[in-house]
Amino acid sequence: MRYKTLDFKVLQTPHFEIYYYIKNEKLLKRFSQDAETWYKMHQEVFRDTFLKKNPIILYNNHPDFQQTTVLNGEIGIGTGGVTEALKNRVIMPVMELNSQTRHVLGHELVHAFQYHLLLEKDSISLENVGQTPLWMVEGMAEYLSIGKKDAFTSMWMRDAMLNRDIPSLKDLTNSNKYFPYRYGQAFWTYIGSQYGDTTIVPLFKNTAKYGYENAIRYTFGYDDKTLSGLWKNSIDAHYKPMLKADSSQIKITGTKIIDNKNAGNMNVAPALSPDGKYLAFMSEKDLFGIDLFLADAKTGRIIRKLSSQISNGHIDDFNFIESAGAWSPDSKQFAFSIFSQGKNQMMIINVANGNTVSQTPMAQVQQFGNLTWSPNGKDIAFSGMVEGQSDIFSYNLDTKAVTQITDDVYSDYAPSYSPDGKKLVFSSDRAAIQANVINAVLPINLAVYDIASKTVSNLDVFPGANNLNAQFSANSQNIYFLSNRDGFRNLYKYNFADNTVDQLTDYFTGISGITEFSPAISVSTTDEIVYSYYRYQRYTLYNARLSSFKARRIGNRDENFDAAILPPMENIGVNIINSNLNNFDRFEKIVADSMKTVPYKPKFRLDYLANSGVGVSTSRFGTGVSGGIVGMFSDILGTNQIIANISVNGEIYDAGGLVGYINQKSRINWGAAISHIPYVSGFRSYGYEDIPNGDNQTTKAQVDRTDIVRTFEDQLQVFGAYPFSKIHRFELGGAFSHYSYRVDRYSNYYDANGYYIGSDKSRVANDVAADAIGIPLNSFTLYQLNAGFVGDNSIFGLTGPLDGYRYRVSGEKYFGTYNFAGVTADLRKYWRAKPVTFAVRSYNTLRIGKDADRLYPMYVGYPYLIRGYESNSIYKNTSAQSSESFDINQLAGSKIAVFNFEVRLPFTGPKKLAAIPSKFLFSDLNLFFDAGLAWTNDTKVKFKSEPTYTTEPLLDKGVPVLDSKGKPVTYQATTERVPAMSVGVSVRVNIFGYFVLEPYYAIPFQRKDVKTGVFGLTFAPGW
């Protein structure tokens, strides 16, 4: 989904080509300097050199980044950056904090070195690289860009130690329970500290070549179990002495109100109403995404869902990871930041009824979050970004004007109004920058903005720590905030009166959100606080009176970061990485002459090349081969794409191919394609032929024919799509198509008594085959125009959608050899009523006009439409059919209508979703009712159990056919079409994410050839 057209320029530095459109020269210069510094630092570790300038695609903000054309698929709010392998492109946005931008850049450039080293320098296959464990790949990028001093990852490791759940390397590789970034960083810290940073790259390369188990053995001389044990012992030895004997560090102050029992594992961004009665928070309680919930702040009772992407089509995503909403002073309205129309917008809802009061973009501030509502109820302040610079802004609800409060090179973040309306407190890196901190990671300190004098002052509190999520007390005389000043993450109170600090909590893990910068506390005007406590890899919300915390006075500069150091404490080996990180700004800067801006030029290169394998098969229809290859090419920004493929599935004339072009530069995606596609189908027919009997005579024999019909489509098409949002789009297109046929006939001959005589294969003239099967097979040409509306906000479960809706309503007009129109209405709705989902589909496609019946008919008996009527199953039971019963002809026509109803139960899979917990087998159990109808211009639809037949003579070239006794051969015919219906049960199984397999048992009501039901199998996800 692209809401805007971005015009990129290219800044060339000694080792990079930075693609940008930002209009902030200072930031761009700083970014390019940081890239070259990271290059020098990583080069010391990897001992590798980029011979070509490596591309970096830089977006101004995260909403723009989510619209990238460089990558296929969606970019989630939690993705800070991506490095793709084949072109080694680094794709990232400017982040809200300078340190975050620097960290993401350093992290992604580690991946650039990894890919360059393995793919280009060592020529290791991409498949091997892709099999390298994620915790190794991502953990290395975190260690090389953060180092071993990281209070946030240390909190995770202390939690693992408390839970007695320190994973082995095998656990990290085989289970998705352990976040690869945090645990991988801790592992590489151990390797670097214990064996030296020079060991990191050899171990990584050996892993890509031989797998991590063999790599450990080759590098260290012992197995992965031994290394896992040493790593675990190091974590225990480092953190256990920090755990006090009285267990006071794991005694929680306050009442647990939101946890994994009444909500989810991830209960974040708490916002307590000013009157202390209500709590708004984000949670994955309903499993399928993050929603906004309202709860009773005292008891934790979930009152209702305030908003969700399913119920509100204007919301593309919630800005929830590092942002919280704000209550109005009267506790009646709630404001929060969403992603919509390619930018952040402020949505205000009425808490009493959930109605949207307003949805407002913030002018030029396209990314913003962490709202705070002024005590007078007229202004809402927030931290936002303009051209990559993070400042504090405010929005006036009366005038609708956006005012910039701070305007400088510093990152200002997460403001909060004082209840007296005189001050704003926020977090900023200004104190660190003013103090000329040279570390790669800048500490985040507290600053106060005086609204009357419009001045900013830094608070002299823990200058080397990250001090975040500041909130004023009810009397405006204190500030509550979170700090990692001792390596832990605890709650503190700053006192304006005497410039002192009190520590309120002393937790072994900590008060935290999803990231270190996520909001995790909220204070009411009644001096209550709700905070997010991290334990058991979960986020639990507690409510406590501020008076219930045991305050302990500490010095404003009392800092000790031992608990923030990832184990082991000492560095035994060569310490390259941490030494460089501590001296980041001392690296030599590149000179201005080594940088130049050049115009953007598309450079087409291969994105991927894949094959579908090679196979050989043989059957009564002959021997065939199958295989194919597909390739995609694009320019560096992915705005222009070329895709080409060729495949064969059978004989040489079953080869098909396509070449297409797609342009994604603007909001309208458009393209063109040319293709040759063979479609293979079959018809079975019966008749009589005169065949030689060996005495220069002929004998009339009964013949069972199977005609293999190949329809060749040669097509040139153009297409375009205009998306209204991530959910809805309009499509328009046209095509020129030429169709031709080839028919191969396989015949079995029988004498008058039904004995087999012989068989043969021959290519049959199209007109001869057309007479036999009753369908014209003349070559024809069609011109087509099409338009349609498409929508999809469904939430996909294990094997099919479980909530939301999907639809497609389209029309086509065909002219040329045939003249007719087409209409399609595909409507699907899903209602989640835990533990099951009720799913309904109405699928209808009609060819309308005098030539509607002259084309190959559509078949409604496919198992993804109605189950129990597969053609193979019906043919196998032909002999058992009554002379007057529902036959396969009832299922083919120029018009089809299908209705489906299912009750879907997630059967095996994740614990909170499925009836039977399983880590490996993901399946749904379904009860279904299917109904389908096919008809033509010359048939009538009748809603009854079976059609009425009449007896008709069998004709051969207009002459009645006689049997061996001279009697006319007759058959049963009907012009009526009746619905085909079935009920049954099926199990859809997700086969390791590659495809969905659905065995089913259906009872087809209209079939008389089966007494009970039929078993079937289909390869398709749930509709």
C-alpha positions, 0 to 999 in steps of 0.5 A: 500500500503506497500512499505517496510517491517518493522521489529519491536521490543518491548520496555516495560515500566511500562505501555506500550509496544512500538513497534518500528523499529527506530534506534535512542535510544535518541529519543526512550528514550525521547518518552518512558519517555513522554509516562509515563509522560502523563500516570501519568498526564492523570491518575490524571484526569481519576482516572484509572489504566492500569492493562496491558501494553498498546500497542503503535505502533511508525513509524519513519515518516508519509510516513511509518505511511501511510503504516500501517498494523494495520488499514484497509483503507487509512491514509491521510496526515492530520491524526497525529495518531489513537487510535483504540478501541478493542485492544486500540492500539495507532498508530502514527508517529514521527512528524517533531517537538518534540512538535508535537510528544509529543502533538500527543502522549498525545492526543492519550493516552487520547483516550486510557484512554477513551476506557479503562475507558468505555469499560473495567472498566465500561463495556459500550458497544462499540456502546454507546461509538461510539455514543459519539459526536466526539467533546467531544471525540476529544476535550477532547484529545486536552484539556488534551494534550494542555490545555487552552493556545492555540493561534491557537484554540483561533483564531478559537473562535475569528472568530466564535465570529466575525461571530456570529456563536458560535455553540450550543452543538446541532450544534456541534453534528448534523452539520459537519460545526464545526471542532470537535477538535477546538470547542471541546477543547474550550468547555472542557476548559470552563468546566474545568475552570468553574466547575473544571477538576474533572468534565470532566470525570463524564460528559464524562462517563454520555454522553457515558451512557445516551447521552450528553443531559441527561449527562449535566442534570445529571451532572449540573442540567440544560439542554444543551441549558442553558450550550450552552448559558453560554459557548457562553456568556463566549466566548463573554465576553472574546474576545469582549473587545479585539476587537478595536472600530475602526475596524482596526483589520478587515481591511485587507492590500492588494488585495484579489486575491484567495478566495472561489469564484474563488478557494476553502475554503482552499487555502493554502501553497502560494508560490510567484514567485521571480519576483512577477508575479505568485502564486502557491498554493494548493486548493480544488477548484475542490472539490475532493481533493487538487490540485496545481494551478497556478494563476496571483499573481496580479489579482488572475486569475487562469491560470491552474492546475499545478499538480494533483493526477488524472493527474499524476499517480506518485503522491500518495498525496501532502505534503501540510498541513505543507509544501510549494513549492519553485520557481527557481530564474528565476521563470520558475520552481517550486519544491514541496514535494509529497508522492510517493513510500512510501516516500516524493519525490521532484517533479520539474515541468516546469511552462510554460507547466506543464511537469515534469522536475524531480522526486527525492527521497532524499536518507535517508531523507524519510520525508521532506517539506518546500523547498527553492531554493538557489539564485544560482539556484543549491541548494534546502534546506528543513527540513527533518527527518532521524530516527525521527530527524528533521534537515535542508538538501540541495540537489544539482541539479548538483551533485544530492547529499544530504547534512545535514546542521544541525545535533542535537537533536533539531527540525529544521523546514522550512528553507529559503535562503537569496537572497544574498545566505549567510544565511538560516533562519529557526524555531527551538525549540533549544532556548527553550530546551537550556533554559530548558523550562519545559512546555509540549508545547515548543515554536518555535523560529527563528535561522539563519545558516551562510553558510560560517561559518556553525554556527547557532545563535538564534534570540532574538525574543519573546522567549515564542512565536511560531515564524514561516514561516520566509522569507528574504526581498529582500535586505537580511537585514530583516526577515518577520515571523509570531508570536503569541507573543500577542495571535494573529497571525500576521506578523512581521519584524526583522531588522538585523541592530539594532536587532529590531522588527516591527509589520506589521499587527494587525488582530483579527483573524490571518494569518494562514494555516491549522495548526499553523505550516503551511506556510502562507506567501511568499515574492518575490524579488520585496518586495511583499508578499502573505499571507493566512488570516483566516476568516469565517472558510476559508483561503483567499490569499491576495497580498500586497506591503511590504511598504503598511503595517503600521509598529509599533516598539515593544520590542523583548520580548514584550509578552502577551498571554491573547488572547491565553487563551481559555475562561474563563480567570480565573480557578474557579474549580480545575486546574489539567490539566493546572498545570501539562502541565506547569510542564511537565518536573518536573514529575519523570522520569522512571529509565532505569531498568524499561525498557527492549527490547523484541522480537516481538511476534504476539498476535492474538486477535479479531478485530471485531465481527459483525452479519447481523441480523436474519430474517424469511421469507415465500413464495410459495417456503417455509419458510426460515431463514437468518442471519450471523456472521463475525469475524476478528482476527489479531496480534498486528501489523495487518500483519497477519489477519484471517477472518471467517464468516458463514451465512444462507439465506433460508433453512439449506442447504443454509448455507455458510461460509469462513475462510481466512488468509491474510499476509500483512508484505511485499509489496506482500500481499498474503493469502489463504481461504477455503469456502463453498458457496451456490448459488441459482438460478431459471429456469422456464420451460414448458412441459407435464407430465402424472399425476394420475386422481384418477381412476388408470389412468393418464392424460397428463397435461401441467405443469409449473415448477419452478426449484430452483437450488442450486449450492454448491461451495467448494473451496480452494484458494490462492492469492497474489497481488503486488502493483506498486503504490496506483493506479495500482497492479498485482494479481495472484492466484489459486484455487481448486473448487468442485461444486455440485447441488441440485434441488427442483421443484415446479410444477403447473398443468393445463388441456388441457383447461388451468384450474389449477389442482394442484401443488406439491413440490419435490426434483428432480434428477439432471439429470432429472432437467438437461433434463428439463432446458437444462443445465448439473447439474453434479457435477464437479471439477475445477482447476483455475489459474488467473492473472490480472492488476487492476487500480483505481485513480477515485474520488468518488462523492455522489453515484459514481465516478466523475473523473478519471479511473478504470480498470481490465484486467484479465485472468483465465485458468480452467481445470479439469472436464471442460477445458476452459479459461476466459478473463475479460476486465472492462474499465471505464473512467470519465470526469468531465466537471462541473457541470456534469460528462461523464462516459463510461464503457466497460465491457467484460467477456468471457469463451473461449474453447470447454467447455465454454458453459457447465457451468451455463450461465452469465446473462447480464440483471442485472440492474447494467449491462443494465437497462430495462431487469430484468428477473422478468420484462420480465417474468411478461410480457411473455404473451404479447410477440410476437411469434417472438421477443426478449426473455430472452434467448438472455440475457444469455450466456458464453460470455457477452459484455456491453457498458454504457454511462452516464451523471451524475449530482450531484443533491442534496447535498453539495452546491458547488457540487450539483445543489440543496443544501442539507445537508441530501439528497445526490443524482445524476441525470443520463441520460444513454444509455446501451447496452449489448450482450450475446452469446455462442459458438453455436450462432452467433452475429448479429448487428440488432434490433431483431433475426431471428427465425425458427419454431421447434417442441417441443420434449418430450424425442425425440418424438414430443408433440401433442396438444389436437387436435393432432397437433404438438406443435411448438416453435420459435428458433434462433441461433442469438444473438443481442444487447440489448439496452436501454436509460433512466433516473435514480436517485441514492440516497445515503442512509445515507452512508450505501448503494446506491439506484437507481430507474430508468426508462428505454426504452428497444429497443429490448423488444416488450412486453412493449409499452413505458418503464419500471421502475426498482430498483437496490441497487448498487453505480454507476459503 
